[in-house]
Amino acid sequence: MTTVDIGEVHVWTARAPAEIANRHSLERVLSETEKTAASRFYFERHRLSYIFSHAALRNILSGYIDRRPEELQFGQNSFGKPHLIGAGAADTLNFNMSHSGDVVLVGVTRERLIGIDVEMVRPMKDFASIARLNFTPEECAFIENATGAQQYAFFKSWARKEAVIKAVGKGLSMPLNTFDASIPPDEEGRRLTLPADAPEIESWWLTDLGVPEGYVGAVVVEQSLAALVYKTWQPSLL
Ligand SMILES: CC(C)(COP(=O)(O)OP(=O)(O)OC[C@H]1O[C@@H](n2cnc3c(N)ncnc32)[C@H](O)[C@@H]1OP(=O)(O)O)[C@@H](O)C(=O)NCCC(=O)NCCS
């Protein structure tokens, strides 16, 4: 069984293959609710992406608790943030998932809330006006100063902000321009305090993640970060 210590963050990366040969074995572990959610996607690629990410999530989490992937049960808060329900280690295990392009990230912690985000760096014509509306002056300055790499800097800031709102778990009810998620250029991460939206949490730690080329990622964990441990999940492990 895999164990994660308090303060550690395990960051799992899974990449959906272009052709999914074992679709049935992926689908087999999903709940009826997940199968219904998958069937509602109009495009097959979105359906497969959902099936792959949820199968990956179930397989990864089952490694931490004494349950088969298909036995895991999830609840969610009123903003849709999922959590494990059930007896035993599920009570103390926290996780968050993000998918973009063919990359799935799953962050796992014990007794610490977590938010994770991955973004594929992609062309976006109006990124400057999105930044002006949603980002703080520090975040805008980070993008403006990234000569020749502004698109990349934009998505980096976006991933950091998303990781914050996903850690707090309140979605976009937490206005993006009300908090700063910039990281000083010479620092690996930084402490955040967000008392208004998560009054019971004293502080959070934000850091960028090492993700596949062409992507950016960030994670936010309650309190502090003792160690970041990278792991890879392969569909052949099914
Ligand atoms: C869930 C949310 C927080 C992020 O969604 P996203 O970035 O589109 O998608 P991600 O792949 O990173 O995360 C989705 C996963 O997060 C989890 N999730 C769902 N609601 C969540 C919440 N309130 N808090 C944390 N995690 C949540 C789920 O596991 C979900 O997976 P699923 O959709 O396959 O079930 C959503 O509220 C949202 O739409 N965010 C705003 C997107 C945006 O416009 N950002 C602009 C930034 S400048």
The ligand as a Gaussian input file, in Angstrom:
#p B3LYP/6-31G(d) Opt

LIG

0 1
 C      -13.674000      22.845000     -10.921000
 C      -13.131000      24.227000     -11.262000
 C      -12.652000      24.862000      -9.995000
 C      -11.924000      24.052000     -12.127000
 O      -12.210000      23.425000     -13.307000
 P      -11.224000      23.293000     -14.532000
 O       -9.975000      24.061000     -14.356000
 O      -12.027000      23.561000     -15.726000
 O      -10.912000      21.737000     -14.505000
 P       -9.812000      20.863000     -13.789000
 O       -9.529000      19.782000     -14.750000
 O       -8.654000      21.610000     -13.245000
 O      -10.578000      20.268000     -12.519000
 C      -11.712000      19.480000     -12.655000
 C      -11.774000      18.532000     -11.484000
 O      -11.676000      19.246000     -10.244000
 C      -12.506000      18.626000      -9.276000
 N      -13.473000      19.645000      -8.814000
 C      -14.757000      19.875000      -9.183000
 N      -15.253000      20.924000      -8.487000
 C      -14.280000      21.364000      -7.678000
 C      -14.190000      22.414000      -6.704000
 N      -15.206000      23.215000      -6.416000
 N      -13.013000      22.593000      -6.051000
 C      -11.964000      21.780000      -6.299000
 N      -11.987000      20.760000      -7.209000
 C      -13.125000      20.565000      -7.880000
 C      -13.164000      17.429000      -9.954000
 O      -12.369000      16.287000      -9.684000
 C      -13.081000      17.802000     -11.423000
 O      -13.014000      16.678000     -12.281000
 P      -14.276000      16.262000     -13.216000
 O      -14.795000      17.539000     -13.804000
 O      -13.705000      15.330000     -14.220000
 O      -15.228000      15.597000     -12.297000
 C      -14.285000      25.030000     -11.841000
 O      -14.891000      25.756000     -10.827000
 C      -14.046000      26.064000     -12.862000
 O      -14.767000      26.068000     -13.788000
 N      -13.090000      26.957000     -12.743000
 C      -12.898000      28.140000     -13.539000
 C      -12.250000      28.035000     -14.868000
 C      -11.783000      29.422000     -15.315000
 O      -12.472000      30.099000     -16.031000
 N      -10.610000      29.871000     -14.844000
 C      -10.060000      31.128000     -15.193000
 C       -8.767000      31.336000     -14.447000
 S       -8.030000      32.846000     -14.871000

